[in-house]
């Protein structure tokens, strides 16, 4: 376990304990590989609801269908571990902006969660009694970071990005993007929150932080944390409130 004030990049991804308990002073982030055998994909697909299978089948490419199936099947297993329920028993609802939550008829005290996946990695954030958002991105060199930043980032973020050495700008861009996405996902208000309506840190070595919100109602309500991942990926988690510890779990072969 790592304290929320620990240095960025020190996350220790461990095997989860046999008995899982959500605590109000902890935020659990799980990491799972999406690279699964055909048998594993079929097993995980059997855990999905009809609606989830319909959504998976809408993907044109086989890999996208498989990644969706694995990501959502593992989500059901993880949440089932906390709730002591079979994965197929879980039911989800969505708010007006599309953010999923557990059906209140299934769970007593509010267990909040969020899912993100990119490339071969899926991340899951789980917390008791507080909203969470998580985002993971695969760092790519084939996109024009400056142009995208000009369009979506705040003026402060654009100026900070352009002041960095060229060799640092791609990583800083993705750090900025994941932090902003994690925050928006935690809020659960979708595209009603403009990406340029708040500022996050992005300079190399700078802790993940919400620097400014042009929204008095949410000022000081949220905290950010960078997630240390394998080379080529960046991630961040946004959490409602403070005084929480981050626990990072590696999901293994619980689907078997």
ChimeraX commands (.cxc) that place a marker at each C-alpha (Angstrom):
marker #1 position 0.00,0.00,0.00 radius 0.5
marker #1 position 1.13,3.53,-0.71 radius 0.5
marker #1 position 0.17,6.67,1.10 radius 0.5
marker #1 position -1.58,9.30,-1.01 radius 0.5
marker #1 position 1.34,11.63,-0.38 radius 0.5
marker #1 position 3.94,9.14,-1.61 radius 0.5
marker #1 position 6.17,10.15,-4.50 radius 0.5
marker #1 position 4.77,9.69,-7.95 radius 0.5
marker #1 position 5.92,6.55,-9.77 radius 0.5
marker #1 position 6.32,4.41,-6.63 radius 0.5
marker #1 position 3.20,2.28,-7.03 radius 0.5
marker #1 position 3.74,-1.34,-6.07 radius 0.5
marker #1 position 1.43,-3.63,-8.03 radius 0.5
marker #1 position 0.80,-6.64,-5.81 radius 0.5
marker #1 position -1.39,-9.72,-5.82 radius 0.5
marker #1 position -4.67,-8.94,-4.09 radius 0.5
marker #1 position -5.39,-10.53,-0.71 radius 0.5
marker #1 position -7.73,-13.51,-0.65 radius 0.5
marker #1 position -10.33,-11.50,1.26 radius 0.5
marker #1 position -11.07,-8.10,-0.19 radius 0.5
marker #1 position -12.64,-5.32,1.81 radius 0.5
marker #1 position -13.40,-1.85,0.51 radius 0.5
marker #1 position -12.53,0.85,3.04 radius 0.5
marker #1 position -13.44,4.51,3.11 radius 0.5
marker #1 position -9.80,5.51,3.58 radius 0.5
marker #1 position -8.52,3.47,0.63 radius 0.5
marker #1 position -8.80,3.57,-3.14 radius 0.5
marker #1 position -8.03,0.34,-4.95 radius 0.5
marker #1 position -6.73,0.37,-8.51 radius 0.5
marker #1 position -6.48,-2.92,-10.38 radius 0.5
marker #1 position -4.36,-3.60,-13.45 radius 0.5
marker #1 position -5.19,-6.43,-15.85 radius 0.5
marker #1 position -3.74,-7.63,-19.13 radius 0.5
marker #1 position -6.19,-7.80,-22.00 radius 0.5
marker #1 position -4.08,-10.41,-23.78 radius 0.5
marker #1 position -6.09,-13.59,-23.21 radius 0.5
marker #1 position -6.51,-16.92,-24.95 radius 0.5
marker #1 position -9.61,-17.66,-27.00 radius 0.5
marker #1 position -10.84,-19.94,-24.20 radius 0.5
marker #1 position -10.41,-17.20,-21.59 radius 0.5
marker #1 position -12.19,-14.67,-23.80 radius 0.5
marker #1 position -15.11,-17.07,-24.24 radius 0.5
marker #1 position -15.26,-17.68,-20.48 radius 0.5
marker #1 position -15.27,-13.97,-19.72 radius 0.5
marker #1 position -17.85,-13.37,-22.44 radius 0.5
marker #1 position -20.14,-15.80,-20.65 radius 0.5
marker #1 position -20.22,-13.46,-17.65 radius 0.5
marker #1 position -21.59,-10.50,-19.61 radius 0.5
marker #1 position -25.17,-9.37,-19.80 radius 0.5
marker #1 position -27.06,-9.49,-23.10 radius 0.5
marker #1 position -26.62,-5.74,-23.42 radius 0.5
marker #1 position -22.86,-5.99,-22.91 radius 0.5
marker #1 position -22.57,-8.75,-25.49 radius 0.5
marker #1 position -24.55,-6.63,-27.95 radius 0.5
marker #1 position -22.15,-3.75,-27.36 radius 0.5
marker #1 position -19.16,-6.04,-27.89 radius 0.5
marker #1 position -20.58,-7.35,-31.15 radius 0.5
marker #1 position -20.88,-3.83,-32.54 radius 0.5
marker #1 position -17.09,-3.53,-32.79 radius 0.5
marker #1 position -15.88,-4.15,-36.32 radius 0.5
marker #1 position -12.44,-5.52,-35.43 radius 0.5
marker #1 position -11.97,-8.82,-33.61 radius 0.5
marker #1 position -9.35,-7.37,-31.27 radius 0.5
marker #1 position -11.68,-4.55,-30.19 radius 0.5
marker #1 position -14.46,-7.03,-29.48 radius 0.5
marker #1 position -12.07,-9.21,-27.47 radius 0.5
marker #1 position -10.70,-6.26,-25.48 radius 0.5
marker #1 position -14.20,-5.05,-24.59 radius 0.5
marker #1 position -15.21,-8.58,-23.56 radius 0.5
marker #1 position -12.15,-9.12,-21.37 radius 0.5
marker #1 position -12.28,-5.65,-19.80 radius 0.5
marker #1 position -15.94,-5.94,-18.82 radius 0.5
marker #1 position -15.75,-9.58,-17.81 radius 0.5
marker #1 position -12.85,-8.84,-15.46 radius 0.5
marker #1 position -14.76,-5.85,-14.08 radius 0.5
marker #1 position -17.61,-8.17,-13.09 radius 0.5
marker #1 position -15.19,-10.58,-11.40 radius 0.5
marker #1 position -13.46,-7.80,-9.44 radius 0.5
marker #1 position -16.68,-6.22,-8.23 radius 0.5
marker #1 position -18.06,-9.64,-7.40 radius 0.5
marker #1 position -15.06,-10.25,-5.13 radius 0.5
marker #1 position -15.90,-7.15,-3.08 radius 0.5
marker #1 position -19.61,-7.91,-2.92 radius 0.5
marker #1 position -19.40,-11.65,-2.41 radius 0.5
marker #1 position -21.61,-12.19,-5.45 radius 0.5
marker #1 position -21.24,-14.22,-8.65 radius 0.5
marker #1 position -20.18,-11.93,-11.53 radius 0.5
marker #1 position -23.36,-12.74,-13.47 radius 0.5
marker #1 position -25.52,-11.45,-10.59 radius 0.5
marker #1 position -24.31,-7.88,-10.93 radius 0.5
marker #1 position -26.59,-5.30,-12.48 radius 0.5
marker #1 position -25.59,-1.85,-13.62 radius 0.5
marker #1 position -27.37,1.43,-14.16 radius 0.5
marker #1 position -26.13,4.55,-15.97 radius 0.5
marker #1 position -26.52,8.20,-15.12 radius 0.5
marker #1 position -27.78,10.66,-17.78 radius 0.5
marker #1 position -24.20,11.10,-19.04 radius 0.5
marker #1 position -23.56,7.37,-19.37 radius 0.5
marker #1 position -21.40,6.74,-16.28 radius 0.5
marker #1 position -22.14,3.24,-14.95 radius 0.5
marker #1 position -22.82,2.36,-11.33 radius 0.5
marker #1 position -23.98,-0.70,-9.46 radius 0.5
marker #1 position -27.73,-1.16,-9.16 radius 0.5
marker #1 position -28.75,-0.16,-5.63 radius 0.5
marker #1 position -30.78,-3.35,-5.35 radius 0.5
marker #1 position -27.55,-5.36,-5.53 radius 0.5
marker #1 position -25.29,-3.44,-3.15 radius 0.5
marker #1 position -25.92,-1.77,0.18 radius 0.5
marker #1 position -23.30,0.88,0.97 radius 0.5
marker #1 position -22.20,2.65,-2.21 radius 0.5
marker #1 position -19.29,0.95,-3.97 radius 0.5
marker #1 position -18.01,3.23,-6.72 radius 0.5
marker #1 position -15.90,2.08,-9.65 radius 0.5
marker #1 position -14.50,3.14,-12.98 radius 0.5
marker #1 position -12.87,1.35,-15.92 radius 0.5
marker #1 position -10.43,2.37,-18.63 radius 0.5
marker #1 position -8.47,0.35,-21.16 radius 0.5
marker #1 position -5.95,1.06,-23.90 radius 0.5
marker #1 position -3.61,-1.16,-25.85 radius 0.5
marker #1 position -3.16,-4.34,-23.82 radius 0.5
marker #1 position -3.97,-2.86,-20.40 radius 0.5
marker #1 position -7.18,-2.35,-18.42 radius 0.5
marker #1 position -7.35,-0.33,-15.20 radius 0.5
marker #1 position -10.14,-0.44,-12.63 radius 0.5
marker #1 position -10.62,1.98,-9.73 radius 0.5
marker #1 position -12.79,0.89,-6.79 radius 0.5
marker #1 position -13.72,2.98,-3.74 radius 0.5
marker #1 position -16.26,2.92,-0.94 radius 0.5
marker #1 position -18.45,5.97,-0.55 radius 0.5
marker #1 position -16.51,8.26,-2.90 radius 0.5
marker #1 position -16.55,8.80,-6.65 radius 0.5
marker #1 position -13.53,7.74,-8.68 radius 0.5
marker #1 position -12.33,8.06,-12.26 radius 0.5
marker #1 position -9.42,6.32,-13.95 radius 0.5
marker #1 position -7.76,6.66,-17.33 radius 0.5
marker #1 position -4.96,4.83,-19.13 radius 0.5
marker #1 position -3.44,5.72,-22.48 radius 0.5
marker #1 position -0.80,4.17,-24.67 radius 0.5
marker #1 position 1.91,6.72,-25.48 radius 0.5
marker #1 position 2.06,7.25,-29.22 radius 0.5
marker #1 position 4.54,9.21,-31.31 radius 0.5
marker #1 position 2.35,9.30,-34.42 radius 0.5
marker #1 position -0.03,12.06,-33.30 radius 0.5
marker #1 position 0.39,15.82,-33.46 radius 0.5
marker #1 position 0.33,16.64,-29.76 radius 0.5
marker #1 position 0.61,20.39,-30.19 radius 0.5
marker #1 position -2.42,20.69,-32.43 radius 0.5
marker #1 position -4.58,18.53,-30.17 radius 0.5
marker #1 position -3.45,20.50,-27.12 radius 0.5
marker #1 position -4.32,23.79,-28.81 radius 0.5
marker #1 position -7.81,22.49,-29.45 radius 0.5
marker #1 position -8.60,20.85,-26.11 radius 0.5
marker #1 position -6.21,21.96,-23.34 radius 0.5
marker #1 position -6.41,25.15,-21.29 radius 0.5
marker #1 position -4.21,28.13,-22.22 radius 0.5
marker #1 position -2.07,27.49,-19.13 radius 0.5
marker #1 position -1.53,23.84,-20.08 radius 0.5
marker #1 position -0.71,24.71,-23.70 radius 0.5
marker #1 position 1.87,27.28,-22.59 radius 0.5
marker #1 position 3.46,24.80,-20.17 radius 0.5
marker #1 position 3.57,22.08,-22.82 radius 0.5
marker #1 position 5.16,24.29,-25.46 radius 0.5
marker #1 position 7.80,25.52,-22.99 radius 0.5
marker #1 position 9.10,21.98,-22.45 radius 0.5
marker #1 position 11.97,20.49,-24.47 radius 0.5
marker #1 position 10.65,18.76,-27.60 radius 0.5
marker #1 position 11.73,15.34,-26.33 radius 0.5
marker #1 position 9.54,15.78,-23.22 radius 0.5
marker #1 position 6.39,17.03,-24.89 radius 0.5
marker #1 position 4.82,13.73,-25.96 radius 0.5
marker #1 position 4.95,12.21,-22.48 radius 0.5
marker #1 position 3.74,15.48,-20.92 radius 0.5
marker #1 position 0.84,15.58,-23.38 radius 0.5
marker #1 position -0.32,12.10,-22.37 radius 0.5
marker #1 position 0.16,12.84,-18.67 radius 0.5
marker #1 position -2.06,15.88,-19.11 radius 0.5
marker #1 position -4.65,13.95,-21.11 radius 0.5
marker #1 position -4.99,11.06,-18.65 radius 0.5
marker #1 position -5.28,13.39,-15.66 radius 0.5
marker #1 position -7.98,15.43,-17.33 radius 0.5
marker #1 position -9.88,12.34,-18.48 radius 0.5
marker #1 position -9.70,10.73,-15.02 radius 0.5
marker #1 position -11.12,13.89,-13.46 radius 0.5
marker #1 position -13.95,14.18,-15.97 radius 0.5
marker #1 position -14.80,10.50,-15.54 radius 0.5
marker #1 position -14.85,10.88,-11.75 radius 0.5
marker #1 position -17.28,13.78,-12.07 radius 0.5
marker #1 position -19.51,11.65,-14.27 radius 0.5
marker #1 position -20.86,14.58,-16.26 radius 0.5
marker #1 position -19.46,13.64,-19.65 radius 0.5
marker #1 position -18.90,16.25,-22.32 radius 0.5
marker #1 position -20.74,18.87,-20.27 radius 0.5
marker #1 position -17.32,19.53,-18.69 radius 0.5
marker #1 position -14.99,21.11,-21.22 radius 0.5
marker #1 position -11.39,19.90,-21.17 radius 0.5
marker #1 position -10.14,23.49,-21.18 radius 0.5
marker #1 position -12.27,24.52,-18.18 radius 0.5
marker #1 position -9.67,23.38,-15.63 radius 0.5
marker #1 position -5.90,23.02,-15.32 radius 0.5
marker #1 position -3.79,20.01,-14.33 radius 0.5
marker #1 position -0.06,19.60,-13.81 radius 0.5
marker #1 position 1.96,18.11,-16.66 radius 0.5
marker #1 position 5.61,19.07,-16.25 radius 0.5
marker #1 position 8.05,16.14,-15.89 radius 0.5
marker #1 position 8.55,15.21,-12.25 radius 0.5
marker #1 position 5.60,17.29,-11.07 radius 0.5
marker #1 position 3.02,15.45,-8.96 radius 0.5
marker #1 position -0.39,14.92,-10.54 radius 0.5
marker #1 position -2.47,17.85,-9.32 radius 0.5
marker #1 position -5.58,19.80,-10.14 radius 0.5
marker #1 position -4.08,23.28,-10.39 radius 0.5
marker #1 position -7.19,25.32,-11.02 radius 0.5
marker #1 position -10.92,24.80,-11.38 radius 0.5
marker #1 position -13.16,27.50,-12.76 radius 0.5
marker #1 position -15.97,25.91,-10.77 radius 0.5
marker #1 position -16.32,27.04,-7.14 radius 0.5
marker #1 position -18.63,24.16,-6.21 radius 0.5
marker #1 position -15.87,21.60,-6.90 radius 0.5
marker #1 position -12.83,23.55,-5.73 radius 0.5
marker #1 position -10.86,21.36,-3.33 radius 0.5
marker #1 position -13.25,18.43,-3.69 radius 0.5
marker #1 position -11.04,16.21,-5.86 radius 0.5
marker #1 position -7.52,14.78,-5.75 radius 0.5
marker #1 position -5.38,13.32,-8.53 radius 0.5
marker #1 position -2.71,10.64,-8.53 radius 0.5
marker #1 position -0.42,9.41,-11.30 radius 0.5
marker #1 position -0.25,5.63,-11.75 radius 0.5
marker #1 position 3.08,3.98,-12.48 radius 0.5
marker #1 position 2.71,1.54,-15.38 radius 0.5
marker #1 position 4.95,-0.38,-17.75 radius 0.5
marker #1 position 6.89,1.59,-20.38 radius 0.5
marker #1 position 4.71,3.00,-23.11 radius 0.5
marker #1 position 1.64,3.60,-20.93 radius 0.5
marker #1 position 0.53,6.40,-18.62 radius 0.5
marker #1 position -2.38,6.46,-16.22 radius 0.5
marker #1 position -4.08,8.55,-13.57 radius 0.5
marker #1 position -6.83,8.22,-10.99 radius 0.5
marker #1 position -9.09,11.02,-9.72 radius 0.5
marker #1 position -10.77,10.63,-6.35 radius 0.5
marker #1 position -13.46,12.52,-4.50 radius 0.5
marker #1 position -12.11,13.94,-1.26 radius 0.5
marker #1 position -8.79,13.48,0.49 radius 0.5
marker #1 position -7.24,11.37,3.25 radius 0.5
marker #1 position -7.08,8.16,1.26 radius 0.5
marker #1 position -4.41,5.58,0.57 radius 0.5
marker #1 position -3.78,4.03,-2.81 radius 0.5
marker #1 position -3.61,0.24,-3.10 radius 0.5
marker #1 position -2.54,-1.21,-6.45 radius 0.5
marker #1 position -3.56,-4.78,-7.25 radius 0.5
marker #1 position -2.54,-6.93,-10.19 radius 0.5
marker #1 position -5.40,-9.06,-11.54 radius 0.5
marker #1 position -4.23,-12.55,-12.45 radius 0.5
marker #1 position -6.12,-15.66,-13.54 radius 0.5
marker #1 position -9.21,-15.39,-11.37 radius 0.5
marker #1 position -11.35,-16.01,-14.47 radius 0.5
marker #1 position -10.32,-19.68,-14.56 radius 0.5
marker link #1:1,2 radius 0.2
marker link #1:2,3 radius 0.2
marker link #1:3,4 radius 0.2
marker link #1:4,5 radius 0.2
marker link #1:5,6 radius 0.2
marker link #1:6,7 radius 0.2
marker link #1:7,8 radius 0.2
marker link #1:8,9 radius 0.2
marker link #1:9,10 radius 0.2
marker link #1:10,11 radius 0.2
marker link #1:11,12 radius 0.2
marker link #1:12,13 radius 0.2
marker link #1:13,14 radius 0.2
marker link #1:14,15 radius 0.2
marker link #1:15,16 radius 0.2
marker link #1:16,17 radius 0.2
marker link #1:17,18 radius 0.2
marker link #1:18,19 radius 0.2
marker link #1:19,20 radius 0.2
marker link #1:20,21 radius 0.2
marker link #1:21,22 radius 0.2
marker link #1:22,23 radius 0.2
marker link #1:23,24 radius 0.2
marker link #1:24,25 radius 0.2
marker link #1:25,26 radius 0.2
marker link #1:26,27 radius 0.2
marker link #1:27,28 radius 0.2
marker link #1:28,29 radius 0.2
marker link #1:29,30 radius 0.2
marker link #1:30,31 radius 0.2
marker link #1:31,32 radius 0.2
marker link #1:32,33 radius 0.2
marker link #1:33,34 radius 0.2
marker link #1:34,35 radius 0.2
marker link #1:35,36 radius 0.2
marker link #1:36,37 radius 0.2
marker link #1:37,38 radius 0.2
marker link #1:38,39 radius 0.2
marker link #1:39,40 radius 0.2
marker link #1:40,41 radius 0.2
marker link #1:41,42 radius 0.2
marker link #1:42,43 radius 0.2
marker link #1:43,44 radius 0.2
marker link #1:44,45 radius 0.2
marker link #1:45,46 radius 0.2
marker link #1:46,47 radius 0.2
marker link #1:47,48 radius 0.2
marker link #1:48,49 radius 0.2
marker link #1:49,50 radius 0.2
marker link #1:50,51 radius 0.2
marker link #1:51,52 radius 0.2
marker link #1:52,53 radius 0.2
marker link #1:53,54 radius 0.2
marker link #1:54,55 radius 0.2
marker link #1:55,56 radius 0.2
marker link #1:56,57 radius 0.2
marker link #1:57,58 radius 0.2
marker link #1:58,59 radius 0.2
marker link #1:59,60 radius 0.2
marker link #1:60,61 radius 0.2
marker link #1:61,62 radius 0.2
marker link #1:62,63 radius 0.2
marker link #1:63,64 radius 0.2
marker link #1:64,65 radius 0.2
marker link #1:65,66 radius 0.2
marker link #1:66,67 radius 0.2
marker link #1:67,68 radius 0.2
marker link #1:68,69 radius 0.2
marker link #1:69,70 radius 0.2
marker link #1:70,71 radius 0.2
marker link #1:71,72 radius 0.2
marker link #1:72,73 radius 0.2
marker link #1:73,74 radius 0.2
marker link #1:74,75 radius 0.2
marker link #1:75,76 radius 0.2
marker link #1:76,77 radius 0.2
marker link #1:77,78 radius 0.2
marker link #1:78,79 radius 0.2
marker link #1:79,80 radius 0.2
marker link #1:80,81 radius 0.2
marker link #1:81,82 radius 0.2
marker link #1:82,83 radius 0.2
marker link #1:83,84 radius 0.2
marker link #1:84,85 radius 0.2
marker link #1:85,86 radius 0.2
marker link #1:86,87 radius 0.2
marker link #1:87,88 radius 0.2
marker link #1:88,89 radius 0.2
marker link #1:89,90 radius 0.2
marker link #1:90,91 radius 0.2
marker link #1:91,92 radius 0.2
marker link #1:92,93 radius 0.2
marker link #1:93,94 radius 0.2
marker link #1:94,95 radius 0.2
marker link #1:95,96 radius 0.2
marker link #1:96,97 radius 0.2
marker link #1:97,98 radius 0.2
marker link #1:98,99 radius 0.2
marker link #1:99,100 radius 0.2
marker link #1:100,101 radius 0.2
marker link #1:101,102 radius 0.2
marker link #1:102,103 radius 0.2
marker link #1:103,104 radius 0.2
marker link #1:104,105 radius 0.2
marker link #1:105,106 radius 0.2
marker link #1:106,107 radius 0.2
marker link #1:107,108 radius 0.2
marker link #1:108,109 radius 0.2
marker link #1:109,110 radius 0.2
marker link #1:110,111 radius 0.2
marker link #1:111,112 radius 0.2
marker link #1:112,113 radius 0.2
marker link #1:113,114 radius 0.2
marker link #1:114,115 radius 0.2
marker link #1:115,116 radius 0.2
marker link #1:116,117 radius 0.2
marker link #1:117,118 radius 0.2
marker link #1:118,119 radius 0.2
marker link #1:119,120 radius 0.2
marker link #1:120,121 radius 0.2
marker link #1:121,122 radius 0.2
marker link #1:122,123 radius 0.2
marker link #1:123,124 radius 0.2
marker link #1:124,125 radius 0.2
marker link #1:125,126 radius 0.2
marker link #1:126,127 radius 0.2
marker link #1:127,128 radius 0.2
marker link #1:128,129 radius 0.2
marker link #1:129,130 radius 0.2
marker link #1:130,131 radius 0.2
marker link #1:131,132 radius 0.2
marker link #1:132,133 radius 0.2
marker link #1:133,134 radius 0.2
marker link #1:134,135 radius 0.2
marker link #1:135,136 radius 0.2
marker link #1:136,137 radius 0.2
marker link #1:137,138 radius 0.2
marker link #1:138,139 radius 0.2
marker link #1:139,140 radius 0.2
marker link #1:140,141 radius 0.2
marker link #1:141,142 radius 0.2
marker link #1:142,143 radius 0.2
marker link #1:143,144 radius 0.2
marker link #1:144,145 radius 0.2
marker link #1:145,146 radius 0.2
marker link #1:146,147 radius 0.2
marker link #1:147,148 radius 0.2
marker link #1:148,149 radius 0.2
marker link #1:149,150 radius 0.2
marker link #1:150,151 radius 0.2
marker link #1:151,152 radius 0.2
marker link #1:152,153 radius 0.2
marker link #1:153,154 radius 0.2
marker link #1:154,155 radius 0.2
marker link #1:155,156 radius 0.2
marker link #1:156,157 radius 0.2
marker link #1:157,158 radius 0.2
marker link #1:158,159 radius 0.2
marker link #1:159,160 radius 0.2
marker link #1:160,161 radius 0.2
marker link #1:161,162 radius 0.2
marker link #1:162,163 radius 0.2
marker link #1:163,164 radius 0.2
marker link #1:164,165 radius 0.2
marker link #1:165,166 radius 0.2
marker link #1:166,167 radius 0.2
marker link #1:167,168 radius 0.2
marker link #1:168,169 radius 0.2
marker link #1:169,170 radius 0.2
marker link #1:170,171 radius 0.2
marker link #1:171,172 radius 0.2
marker link #1:172,173 radius 0.2
marker link #1:173,174 radius 0.2
marker link #1:174,175 radius 0.2
marker link #1:175,176 radius 0.2
marker link #1:176,177 radius 0.2
marker link #1:177,178 radius 0.2
marker link #1:178,179 radius 0.2
marker link #1:179,180 radius 0.2
marker link #1:180,181 radius 0.2
marker link #1:181,182 radius 0.2
marker link #1:182,183 radius 0.2
marker link #1:183,184 radius 0.2
marker link #1:184,185 radius 0.2
marker link #1:185,186 radius 0.2
marker link #1:186,187 radius 0.2
marker link #1:187,188 radius 0.2
marker link #1:188,189 radius 0.2
marker link #1:189,190 radius 0.2
marker link #1:190,191 radius 0.2
marker link #1:191,192 radius 0.2
marker link #1:192,193 radius 0.2
marker link #1:193,194 radius 0.2
marker link #1:194,195 radius 0.2
marker link #1:195,196 radius 0.2
marker link #1:196,197 radius 0.2
marker link #1:197,198 radius 0.2
marker link #1:198,199 radius 0.2
marker link #1:199,200 radius 0.2
marker link #1:200,201 radius 0.2
marker link #1:201,202 radius 0.2
marker link #1:202,203 radius 0.2
marker link #1:203,204 radius 0.2
marker link #1:204,205 radius 0.2
marker link #1:205,206 radius 0.2
marker link #1:206,207 radius 0.2
marker link #1:207,208 radius 0.2
marker link #1:208,209 radius 0.2
marker link #1:209,210 radius 0.2
marker link #1:210,211 radius 0.2
marker link #1:211,212 radius 0.2
marker link #1:212,213 radius 0.2
marker link #1:213,214 radius 0.2
marker link #1:214,215 radius 0.2
marker link #1:215,216 radius 0.2
marker link #1:216,217 radius 0.2
marker link #1:217,218 radius 0.2
marker link #1:218,219 radius 0.2
marker link #1:219,220 radius 0.2
marker link #1:220,221 radius 0.2
marker link #1:221,222 radius 0.2
marker link #1:222,223 radius 0.2
marker link #1:223,224 radius 0.2
marker link #1:224,225 radius 0.2
marker link #1:225,226 radius 0.2
marker link #1:226,227 radius 0.2
marker link #1:227,228 radius 0.2
marker link #1:228,229 radius 0.2
marker link #1:229,230 radius 0.2
marker link #1:230,231 radius 0.2
marker link #1:231,232 radius 0.2
marker link #1:232,233 radius 0.2
marker link #1:233,234 radius 0.2
marker link #1:234,235 radius 0.2
marker link #1:235,236 radius 0.2
marker link #1:236,237 radius 0.2
marker link #1:237,238 radius 0.2
marker link #1:238,239 radius 0.2
marker link #1:239,240 radius 0.2
marker link #1:240,241 radius 0.2
marker link #1:241,242 radius 0.2
marker link #1:242,243 radius 0.2
marker link #1:243,244 radius 0.2
marker link #1:244,245 radius 0.2
marker link #1:245,246 radius 0.2
marker link #1:246,247 radius 0.2
marker link #1:247,248 radius 0.2
marker link #1:248,249 radius 0.2
marker link #1:249,250 radius 0.2
marker link #1:250,251 radius 0.2
marker link #1:251,252 radius 0.2
marker link #1:252,253 radius 0.2
marker link #1:253,254 radius 0.2
marker link #1:254,255 radius 0.2
marker link #1:255,256 radius 0.2
view
